[in-house]
Amino acid sequence: MKLENSTINDIRNGVDIVDVISSYLPLTAKGKNYFGVCPFHDDHSPSMSVSKEKQIYTCFSCGATGNVFKFLQDYENISFMEAVAKCADIAGIPISLGQYEKKDNKYQELYDIYEVSQKFYQNNMNSSQAKEAKEYLYQRQLDDTLIKEFGIGLSLNESNMLTKLLKKKNYSDKVLLASGLVGEENNRVDLYDLYRNRIMFPLHDSSGKLVAYNGRAYHGEATNKYVNTKETPIFKKREILYNYHRAKEVARIKKQIIIMEGPMDVIRAYTIGVTNVVASLGTAFGSEQAMLVRKLSSNVVLCFDGDAAGLKATKSAIEEFAKIGIQPSVIRLEDDSDPDEYIKKYGKDSFLEKVKNAMNPIEFKEFLLKDNLDMNNSIDMANYANAMIEEIKKMDDEVLQEVSITKLSEETHLSLDFLRSKIAKEQQKVVAQEISSEKKKKLTKCERSERNLLYYMLRFPNAIKMYDKKITHMPTDRYRHLAFQVSTFLKQYGYIDIADLLTELREDEEAIETIGELSSLTLPEEMKVEEVDDYLKNIKEYNEKLQLDKYRKELFNSNNYDRKLELAQKLVDYKMRSEEENARD
């Protein structure tokens, strides 16, 4: 059953896009619009504009554009109908998502397989064969309540129990192999369970759908202690953070997110009431994960393991966050311990004190640089100073930069003037390179007319009617495509509204991108008929020139005498018709 467009539009009108977006990220009022840091690209300064009047958002940097549904879809990584349901809930309009959600998701079988697998693994955890695994978890101070809350299961040592179960449910071999839970031998003759004898921690995507597992050995094996599901159509390691779907709401409320390494660390944090926490699953922290975190908060605390690998992971994460304008705080844990061990040994208050007094990135880098240096050695001191200068010049915060320069001067006995001049020279080089690389494409007279005409067509029905009457054709493909969609919308619904049009075009990325480009124009809000006439005239003249050039080219290249006469007559007729139409206009 399909939800009527009128109901969808009522739901969109029932919420304010400014209120919804400001619940996810800070917005500042400037004139008629609101501005915030765009969450859809590596944005360092507020470049996303949100219009209360038009109920749309546009990023002037990356071009991201949409209405409230599109924002929720992209920000939450959810389907269109899930976004509609969220808005309906805010607006107090009752709809049943299950009644309208599409059932033809091309990956639905994979999601279904994971639902079956979770029940299977959890049943195993409650069986008599789980005694050893349960003892292991109890020793790690995880009780039955935590095991159930986090959906922890168990894969048994038998080679194909899950595979047999899934085969009985008539899943094809191809789908089973694509799931990442089943392997093959002898060219698919023999299928078998990839996970055996491991404690299974379910992994969810940002919307809460089960998509993979983190399987932990519990017999004391030295190698492959943790094994993540291989990448599948629904699971990309770089786009997943353990516990993200649970932590996102509390992280937004607390305006802070804590990142750890593994599931046991996260679960341990839950036992002391720290629930704004996710885990990177031991994989290299990447840009996609950093962007996921930024959607929750810019106040990021890194709490990786205290060993050498944890230090390396911390440094890598700091670099990824720096690319998107975030300076995370860092917790260092004593005795090379991990958060799970630290909390069990020192308790809640000690851990919360660590969070409160976390180091800033520059303090952490100072710690790393000094760790293997003799600060009484001139060469080591020079190496330290050069390394710190490299770090300081990357800072956007002028106050933090000045504090760091002063501290470095005190540590190295280098003058403040020397350090400032050295950093300034390096920064000037970067700025010069950026300026020299900036080039803008110049629009032709016709392209500018097409663009400006569409700007008013998106706002005024009269501009659409003038277009339909006088030309109905734009030379530029993407402008012509959008003009057709705008004209069709007016004919179908009898009005024009950008936010409702964006709902109609929700799967048309090209048209949405073009609307984003047009929304960033600074043309007068009120439409002048004379100006629209000028745009139409320019486009019409260009179309006429194209058609005449086409006839002339064919006339020149034709070797057929009769065809030449026909084309010559077409040229004359076309010119006369154009002159008559222009005279009427």
C-alpha positions as CSV (number, residue, x, y, z in Angstrom):
1,M,0.0,0.0,0.0
2,K,1.4,3.4,-1.0
3,L,1.2,6.5,1.2
4,E,-0.6,9.3,-0.6
5,N,1.4,12.3,-1.6
6,S,-1.0,14.6,0.1
7,T,-0.4,12.8,3.4
8,I,3.4,12.9,2.9
9,N,3.1,16.7,2.2
10,D,1.0,17.1,5.4
11,I,3.6,15.3,7.4
12,R,6.4,17.5,6.0
13,N,4.3,20.7,6.7
14,G,3.8,19.4,10.2
15,V,7.4,19.9,11.2
16,D,9.9,22.7,10.9
17,I,13.1,21.8,9.2
18,V,15.0,24.3,11.3
19,D,13.8,22.6,14.5
20,V,14.6,19.1,13.2
21,I,18.1,20.0,11.9
22,S,19.0,22.0,15.0
23,S,18.3,18.9,17.1
24,Y,21.2,17.3,15.3
25,L,23.7,20.1,14.9
26,P,24.0,23.8,16.0
27,L,22.4,26.4,13.7
28,T,23.0,30.2,13.9
29,A,20.4,32.7,12.5
30,K,21.8,35.0,9.9
31,G,19.2,37.2,8.2
32,K,16.3,35.1,7.0
33,N,18.2,31.8,7.1
34,Y,20.1,29.6,9.5
35,F,23.6,28.3,9.1
36,G,25.6,25.4,10.4
37,V,28.5,23.1,9.6
38,C,27.5,20.7,6.8
39,P,27.6,17.1,8.0
40,F,27.8,15.7,4.5
41,H,31.4,16.7,3.7
42,D,34.6,17.7,5.4
43,D,33.3,21.1,6.5
44,H,35.3,23.3,8.8
45,S,33.1,26.4,8.8
46,P,29.3,26.8,8.6
47,S,28.5,26.4,4.9
48,M,25.0,24.8,5.1
49,S,22.1,27.2,4.9
50,V,18.7,26.2,6.2
51,S,15.6,28.2,5.0
52,K,12.7,28.4,7.4
53,E,10.6,30.0,4.6
54,K,11.3,27.4,1.9
55,Q,11.8,24.5,4.3
56,I,15.0,23.3,2.5
57,Y,18.7,23.2,3.2
58,T,21.6,23.8,0.8
59,C,25.3,23.5,1.3
60,F,27.2,26.2,-0.6
61,S,30.3,24.1,-0.5
62,C,29.4,20.5,-1.4
63,G,26.0,21.2,-2.9
64,A,24.0,18.9,-0.6
65,T,20.3,19.9,-0.9
66,G,17.0,18.6,0.3
67,N,14.0,18.9,2.5
68,V,13.5,17.5,6.0
69,F,13.0,14.0,4.7
70,K,16.3,14.1,2.6
71,F,18.2,15.4,5.6
72,L,17.0,12.6,7.9
73,Q,17.7,10.0,5.2
74,D,21.3,11.0,4.6
75,Y,22.1,12.0,8.2
76,E,20.6,8.9,9.8
77,N,21.3,6.6,6.9
78,I,17.6,5.5,6.8
79,S,15.1,4.9,4.1
80,F,12.7,7.6,2.8
81,M,9.7,6.0,4.5
82,E,11.7,5.8,7.8
83,A,12.4,9.5,7.5
84,V,8.7,10.2,6.8
85,A,7.8,8.1,9.9
86,K,10.2,10.1,12.1
87,C,8.6,13.3,10.9
88,A,5.1,11.9,11.4
89,D,6.0,11.1,15.0
90,I,7.3,14.6,15.6
91,A,4.2,16.1,13.9
92,G,1.8,13.8,15.9
93,I,0.4,12.3,12.7
94,P,-0.3,8.6,13.2
95,I,1.0,6.3,10.4
96,S,2.1,2.6,10.5
97,L,5.6,2.3,8.9
98,G,5.1,-1.4,8.4
99,Q,2.0,-0.7,6.3
100,Y,3.9,1.5,3.8
101,E,7.6,0.4,3.9
102,K,8.7,-1.3,0.7
103,K,9.3,-5.0,0.9
104,D,11.4,-5.3,-2.3
105,N,14.8,-4.3,-0.8
106,K,17.3,-6.0,-3.0
107,Y,19.3,-7.0,0.1
108,Q,16.2,-8.1,2.2
109,E,17.3,-11.7,2.1
110,L,20.6,-10.9,3.7
111,Y,18.9,-8.9,6.4
112,D,16.6,-11.8,7.0
113,I,19.5,-14.3,7.2
114,Y,21.1,-12.2,9.9
115,E,17.9,-12.2,11.9
116,V,17.7,-16.0,11.7
117,S,21.4,-16.2,12.6
118,Q,21.0,-14.0,15.7
119,K,18.2,-16.2,17.1
120,F,20.3,-19.3,16.3
121,Y,23.4,-18.0,18.1
122,Q,21.4,-16.7,21.1
123,N,19.7,-20.1,21.4
124,N,23.1,-21.7,21.4
125,M,24.2,-19.4,24.3
126,N,21.3,-20.7,26.3
127,S,22.0,-24.4,25.6
128,S,23.9,-26.9,27.6
129,Q,26.8,-26.6,25.1
130,A,27.4,-23.0,26.1
131,K,28.8,-23.8,29.6
132,E,32.4,-23.0,28.8
133,A,31.5,-19.8,26.9
134,K,29.2,-18.7,29.7
135,E,31.9,-19.3,32.3
136,Y,34.3,-17.1,30.2
137,L,31.8,-14.3,30.1
138,Y,31.0,-14.6,33.8
139,Q,34.8,-14.4,34.6
140,R,34.9,-11.2,32.5
141,Q,32.1,-9.9,34.8
142,L,29.3,-10.1,32.2
143,D,26.1,-11.3,33.7
144,D,23.0,-12.8,31.9
145,T,21.4,-9.4,31.8
146,L,24.2,-7.9,29.8
147,I,24.5,-10.9,27.6
148,K,20.8,-10.6,26.7
149,E,20.9,-6.8,26.4
150,F,23.7,-6.8,23.9
151,G,22.4,-9.9,22.0
152,I,25.6,-11.9,22.6
153,G,25.4,-15.4,21.1
154,L,27.6,-18.4,20.4
155,S,28.7,-20.3,17.3
156,L,29.2,-24.0,18.2
157,N,32.0,-26.2,17.0
158,E,29.8,-28.2,14.6
159,S,30.8,-27.4,11.0
160,N,27.5,-26.5,9.4
161,M,24.6,-26.2,11.8
162,L,23.7,-22.7,10.8
163,T,24.1,-23.5,7.1
164,K,21.7,-26.4,7.4
165,L,19.1,-24.2,9.1
166,L,19.4,-21.6,6.4
167,K,19.2,-24.1,3.6
168,K,15.9,-25.5,5.1
169,K,14.5,-22.0,4.8
170,N,15.2,-22.2,1.0
171,Y,17.9,-19.5,0.8
172,S,20.0,-20.1,-2.4
173,D,23.7,-21.0,-2.2
174,K,24.5,-17.7,-3.8
175,V,22.8,-15.7,-1.2
176,L,24.2,-17.8,1.7
177,L,27.8,-17.2,0.4
178,A,27.1,-13.5,-0.1
179,S,26.0,-13.2,3.6
180,G,29.5,-13.7,4.9
181,L,28.3,-16.4,7.3
182,V,28.8,-19.4,5.0
183,G,31.9,-20.7,3.2
184,E,32.3,-23.2,0.4
185,E,34.4,-26.2,-0.6
186,N,34.6,-28.2,-3.8
187,N,32.9,-25.6,-6.0
188,R,29.8,-25.2,-3.7
189,V,29.3,-28.9,-3.2
190,D,30.0,-28.5,0.5
191,L,28.9,-25.4,2.3
192,Y,29.9,-24.8,5.9
193,D,29.6,-22.3,8.8
194,L,32.4,-19.7,8.7
195,Y,32.0,-19.0,12.4
196,R,32.8,-21.9,14.8
197,N,33.4,-21.9,18.5
198,R,33.3,-18.2,19.0
199,I,31.3,-15.8,21.2
200,M,29.3,-13.7,18.7
201,F,28.9,-9.9,19.2
202,P,26.2,-8.6,16.7
203,L,27.2,-5.5,14.7
204,H,24.5,-3.1,13.6
205,D,24.5,-0.3,11.0
206,S,23.7,3.2,12.0
207,S,19.9,2.6,11.7
208,G,20.1,-0.4,14.0
209,K,19.9,-3.2,11.4
210,L,22.0,-6.3,12.1
211,V,24.6,-6.6,9.4
212,A,27.6,-8.6,10.7
213,Y,29.3,-10.1,13.7
214,N,32.5,-9.7,15.7
215,G,33.4,-13.3,16.8
216,R,35.7,-13.7,19.8
217,A,37.7,-16.8,20.6
218,Y,37.4,-17.8,24.3
219,H,39.8,-20.7,24.6
220,G,42.9,-18.5,25.0
221,E,44.0,-18.7,21.3
222,A,46.9,-16.3,20.6
223,T,46.0,-15.5,17.0
224,N,42.8,-14.1,15.5
225,K,41.3,-13.3,18.9
226,Y,38.6,-11.3,17.2
227,V,37.2,-12.0,13.7
228,N,34.8,-9.6,11.9
229,T,32.5,-10.7,9.2
230,K,34.0,-10.2,5.8
231,E,32.6,-7.3,3.8
232,T,29.2,-7.9,2.2
233,P,26.7,-5.8,0.3
234,I,25.2,-4.7,3.6
235,F,28.4,-4.6,5.7
236,K,31.4,-2.2,5.1
237,K,33.8,-2.2,8.0
238,R,34.8,1.4,7.4
239,E,31.2,2.5,7.8
240,I,30.4,0.7,11.1
241,L,31.0,1.5,14.8
242,Y,30.0,-1.0,17.4
243,N,27.0,0.3,19.5
244,Y,26.5,3.4,17.4
245,H,22.7,2.7,17.0
246,R,22.4,2.6,20.8
247,A,24.7,5.5,21.6
248,K,23.6,8.1,19.1
249,E,20.7,9.6,21.0
250,V,22.4,9.8,24.4
251,A,25.6,11.1,22.7
252,R,23.5,14.0,21.2
253,I,21.9,14.7,24.6
254,K,25.2,14.6,26.5
255,K,27.0,16.4,23.6
256,Q,29.9,14.0,23.9
257,I,30.9,10.7,22.3
258,I,33.6,8.3,23.7
259,I,35.4,5.9,21.3
260,M,37.0,2.7,22.4
261,E,38.4,-0.3,20.6
262,G,36.3,-3.4,21.3
263,P,32.8,-4.6,22.3
264,M,34.0,-5.7,25.8
265,D,35.2,-2.1,26.5
266,V,31.8,-0.7,25.5
267,I,29.8,-3.2,27.5
268,R,32.0,-2.5,30.6
269,A,31.4,1.2,30.2
270,Y,27.6,0.5,30.3
271,T,28.0,-1.2,33.7
272,I,29.1,2.1,35.2
273,G,26.4,4.1,33.4
274,V,28.6,5.4,30.6
275,T,26.4,4.8,27.5
276,N,27.6,7.5,25.1
277,V,30.3,5.1,23.9
278,V,31.1,3.2,20.6
279,A,34.0,1.0,19.5
280,S,36.1,0.9,16.3
281,L,36.4,-2.9,16.4
282,G,40.2,-2.8,16.2
283,T,40.1,-1.7,12.5
284,A,42.0,1.4,11.3
285,F,39.9,4.4,12.1
286,G,38.8,5.9,8.8
287,S,37.2,9.0,7.4
288,E,33.7,7.3,7.1
289,Q,33.8,6.5,10.8
290,A,34.9,10.0,11.7
291,M,32.0,11.5,9.7
292,L,29.6,9.1,11.5
293,V,30.9,10.4,14.9
294,R,30.7,14.0,13.8
295,K,26.9,13.5,13.3
296,L,26.6,12.9,17.0
297,S,29.0,15.5,18.5
298,S,32.2,17.4,17.9
299,N,33.2,16.7,21.5
300,V,35.0,13.4,20.9
301,V,37.0,11.5,23.5
302,L,39.4,8.8,22.4
303,C,40.0,6.0,24.9
304,F,41.9,3.2,23.1
305,D,44.0,0.5,24.7
306,G,47.2,1.7,26.5
307,D,49.6,-0.5,24.5
308,A,51.6,0.4,21.4
309,A,48.8,-0.6,19.0
310,G,46.4,1.6,21.0
311,L,48.8,4.6,20.8
312,K,49.1,4.1,17.0
313,A,45.3,3.9,16.7
314,T,44.9,7.0,18.7
315,K,47.3,9.0,16.5
316,S,45.6,7.8,13.4
317,A,42.1,8.8,14.7
318,I,43.4,12.2,15.7
319,E,44.6,12.8,12.1
320,E,41.2,11.6,10.7
321,F,39.3,14.0,12.9
322,A,41.6,16.9,12.1
323,K,40.6,16.6,8.5
324,I,37.0,17.4,9.4
325,G,37.8,20.2,11.9
326,I,37.5,18.2,15.2
327,Q,40.1,18.1,17.9
328,P,39.4,15.0,20.0
329,S,40.4,14.6,23.6
330,V,42.6,11.6,24.6
331,I,42.5,9.4,27.6
332,R,45.7,7.5,28.4
333,L,45.3,4.4,30.5
334,E,48.1,3.1,32.8
335,D,49.8,-0.2,32.7
336,D,49.0,-0.8,29.0
337,S,45.4,-1.7,30.1
338,D,42.3,-1.5,28.0
339,P,39.1,0.3,29.2
340,D,37.5,-3.0,30.3
341,E,40.5,-3.8,32.6
342,Y,40.9,-0.2,33.8
343,I,37.2,0.1,34.9
344,K,37.2,-3.3,36.7
345,K,40.4,-2.4,38.5
346,Y,39.9,1.3,39.4
347,G,36.2,1.8,39.2
348,K,33.7,4.3,37.9
349,D,34.9,7.4,39.7
350,S,38.5,7.0,38.5
351,F,37.4,6.4,34.9
352,L,35.0,9.5,34.9
353,E,37.9,11.5,36.3
354,K,40.0,10.4,33.3
355,V,37.2,11.5,30.9
356,K,37.0,14.9,32.7
357,N,40.8,15.5,32.5
358,A,41.5,14.0,29.0
359,M,44.4,15.5,27.1
360,N,44.0,17.7,24.1
361,P,45.6,16.4,20.8
362,I,48.7,18.6,21.2
363,E,49.4,17.4,24.7
364,F,49.0,13.8,23.4
365,K,51.4,14.4,20.6
366,E,53.9,16.0,23.0
367,F,53.7,12.9,25.1
368,L,54.4,10.7,22.1
369,L,57.3,12.8,20.8
370,K,59.0,13.0,24.2
371,D,58.5,9.3,24.9
372,N,61.7,8.2,23.1
373,L,63.7,11.4,23.2
374,D,66.4,12.7,25.5
375,M,65.4,16.4,26.0
376,N,68.9,17.2,27.2
377,N,70.3,16.1,23.8
378,S,70.5,19.0,21.3
379,I,69.7,16.9,18.3
380,D,66.7,15.3,20.1
381,M,65.6,18.7,21.2
382,A,65.8,20.1,17.6
383,N,63.8,17.1,16.3
384,Y,61.2,17.7,18.9
385,A,60.9,21.4,18.1
386,N,60.6,20.7,14.3
387,A,58.0,18.1,14.9
388,M,56.0,20.3,17.2
389,I,56.2,23.2,14.7
390,E,54.6,20.9,12.1
391,E,51.7,20.1,14.5
392,I,51.2,23.8,15.6
393,K,51.0,25.1,12.1
394,K,48.0,22.8,11.4
395,M,45.9,24.3,14.2
396,D,42.8,26.4,13.3
397,D,42.3,27.6,16.9
398,E,44.5,30.8,17.2
399,V,44.3,30.8,21.0
400,L,45.5,27.1,21.3
401,Q,48.2,27.9,18.7
402,E,49.5,30.8,20.8
403,V,49.5,28.7,24.0
404,S,51.3,25.9,22.2
405,I,54.0,28.3,20.8
406,T,54.6,29.8,24.2
407,K,54.9,26.4,25.8
408,L,57.3,25.2,23.1
409,S,59.4,28.3,23.5
410,E,59.7,27.6,27.3
411,E,60.6,23.9,26.7
412,T,63.2,24.5,23.9
413,H,64.4,28.0,24.8
414,L,63.8,29.1,21.2
415,S,62.5,32.7,21.0
416,L,58.8,33.3,20.5
417,D,59.6,35.6,17.4
418,F,61.6,32.8,15.8
419,L,58.9,30.2,16.3
420,R,56.1,32.5,15.1
421,S,58.0,33.6,12.0
422,K,58.8,30.0,11.1
423,I,55.1,28.9,11.5
424,A,53.8,31.9,9.6
425,K,56.1,31.2,6.6
426,E,54.8,27.6,6.4
427,Q,51.2,28.7,6.6
428,Q,51.7,31.4,3.9
429,K,52.9,28.7,1.5
430,V,49.8,26.7,2.0
431,V,47.5,29.7,1.5
432,A,49.3,30.7,-1.7
433,Q,48.9,27.2,-3.1
434,E,45.2,27.2,-2.3
435,I,44.6,30.6,-3.9
436,S,46.5,29.7,-7.1
437,S,44.4,26.5,-7.5
438,E,41.0,28.3,-7.4
439,K,39.4,28.7,-10.8
440,K,35.8,29.2,-11.7
441,K,34.0,28.3,-14.9
442,K,32.4,31.3,-16.6
443,L,28.9,30.7,-17.8
444,T,27.7,31.7,-21.3
445,K,24.9,34.2,-21.8
446,C,22.4,31.3,-22.5
447,E,23.5,29.2,-19.6
448,R,23.1,32.2,-17.2
449,S,19.6,32.8,-18.6
450,E,18.6,29.1,-18.2
451,R,19.9,29.1,-14.7
452,N,18.2,32.4,-13.7
453,L,14.9,31.4,-15.4
454,L,14.9,28.1,-13.4
455,Y,15.5,30.0,-10.2
456,Y,12.2,31.8,-10.7
457,M,10.4,28.8,-12.1
458,L,11.1,27.1,-8.8
459,R,9.3,29.9,-7.0
460,F,6.6,31.4,-9.3
461,P,3.9,29.5,-11.3
462,N,3.8,32.4,-13.8
463,A,7.5,31.9,-14.7
464,I,6.7,28.2,-15.5
465,K,3.7,29.2,-17.6
466,M,5.8,31.7,-19.6
467,Y,8.4,29.0,-20.2
468,D,5.8,26.5,-21.4
469,K,4.2,29.1,-23.7
470,K,7.4,30.5,-25.3
471,I,10.1,27.9,-25.5
472,T,9.6,24.5,-23.7
473,H,13.2,23.6,-24.4
474,M,16.5,24.5,-22.7
475,P,19.8,23.7,-24.5
476,T,21.6,22.4,-21.4
477,D,20.7,18.8,-20.5
478,R,20.4,19.1,-16.7
479,Y,18.5,22.5,-16.9
480,R,16.1,21.0,-19.5
481,H,15.6,18.0,-17.3
482,L,14.7,20.0,-14.2
483,A,12.5,22.4,-16.2
484,F,10.5,19.4,-17.4
485,Q,10.1,18.2,-13.9
486,V,9.0,21.6,-12.6
487,S,6.5,22.1,-15.4
488,T,5.1,18.6,-14.8
489,F,4.8,19.2,-11.1
490,L,2.7,22.4,-11.7
491,K,0.5,20.6,-14.2
492,Q,-0.1,17.7,-11.8
493,Y,-0.6,19.6,-8.5
494,G,-1.6,23.1,-9.5
495,Y,1.1,24.8,-7.4
496,I,4.9,25.0,-7.0
497,D,6.8,24.4,-3.7
498,I,10.5,23.5,-3.6
499,A,10.2,21.3,-0.5
500,D,7.3,19.3,-2.0
501,L,9.1,19.1,-5.3
502,L,12.2,17.6,-3.6
503,T,10.0,14.9,-2.1
504,E,8.7,14.1,-5.6
505,L,12.3,14.0,-7.0
506,R,13.7,12.0,-4.1
507,E,15.4,9.5,-6.4
508,D,16.5,12.0,-9.0
509,E,20.0,13.0,-7.9
510,E,20.7,15.1,-10.9
511,A,17.6,17.3,-10.5
512,I,18.3,17.6,-6.7
513,E,21.8,18.6,-7.3
514,T,20.7,21.3,-9.8
515,I,18.1,22.6,-7.3
516,G,21.0,22.9,-4.8
517,E,23.0,24.9,-7.3
518,L,20.1,27.2,-8.0
519,S,19.3,27.7,-4.3
520,S,22.8,29.2,-3.7
521,L,22.1,32.0,-6.2
522,T,21.7,35.5,-4.8
523,L,19.1,36.8,-7.2
524,P,16.3,39.2,-6.2
525,E,13.5,37.3,-4.4
526,E,10.7,39.1,-6.3
527,M,10.2,38.1,-10.0
528,K,10.2,40.8,-12.7
529,V,8.3,39.8,-15.8
530,E,10.6,41.8,-18.0
531,E,13.7,40.0,-16.7
532,V,12.1,36.6,-17.3
533,D,11.2,37.7,-20.8
534,D,14.8,38.6,-21.4
535,Y,15.9,35.1,-20.2
536,L,13.4,33.5,-22.5
537,K,14.5,35.7,-25.4
538,N,18.2,34.8,-24.9
539,I,17.4,31.0,-24.7
540,K,15.1,31.2,-27.7
541,E,17.8,33.0,-29.8
542,Y,20.3,30.4,-28.8
543,N,17.9,27.6,-29.8
544,E,17.3,29.3,-33.1
545,K,21.0,29.7,-33.8
546,L,21.5,26.0,-33.0
547,Q,18.8,24.9,-35.4
548,L,20.0,27.2,-38.2
549,D,23.6,26.0,-37.7
550,K,22.2,22.4,-38.0
551,Y,20.4,23.2,-41.3
552,R,23.5,25.0,-42.7
553,K,25.8,22.2,-41.8
554,E,23.6,19.6,-43.4
555,L,23.2,21.8,-46.4
556,F,26.9,22.2,-46.8
557,N,27.6,18.4,-46.4
558,S,24.7,17.1,-48.6
559,N,25.5,15.9,-52.1
560,N,21.8,15.4,-53.0
561,Y,20.4,18.3,-55.1
562,D,16.8,17.7,-54.0
563,R,17.8,17.5,-50.3
564,K,19.7,20.8,-50.7
565,L,16.6,22.5,-52.1
566,E,14.6,21.1,-49.2
567,L,17.1,22.3,-46.6
568,A,17.4,25.7,-48.2
569,Q,13.6,26.1,-48.0
570,K,13.6,25.0,-44.4
571,L,16.2,27.7,-43.6
572,V,14.0,30.3,-45.2
573,D,10.8,29.1,-43.5
574,Y,12.5,28.8,-40.1
575,K,13.9,32.3,-40.3
576,M,10.5,33.8,-41.3
577,R,8.6,31.9,-38.6
578,S,11.1,33.1,-35.9
579,E,10.9,36.7,-37.1
580,E,7.0,36.5,-36.9
581,E,7.1,35.0,-33.4
582,N,9.6,37.6,-32.2
583,A,7.4,40.3,-33.7
584,R,4.4,39.0,-31.8
585,D,6.4,38.8,-28.5
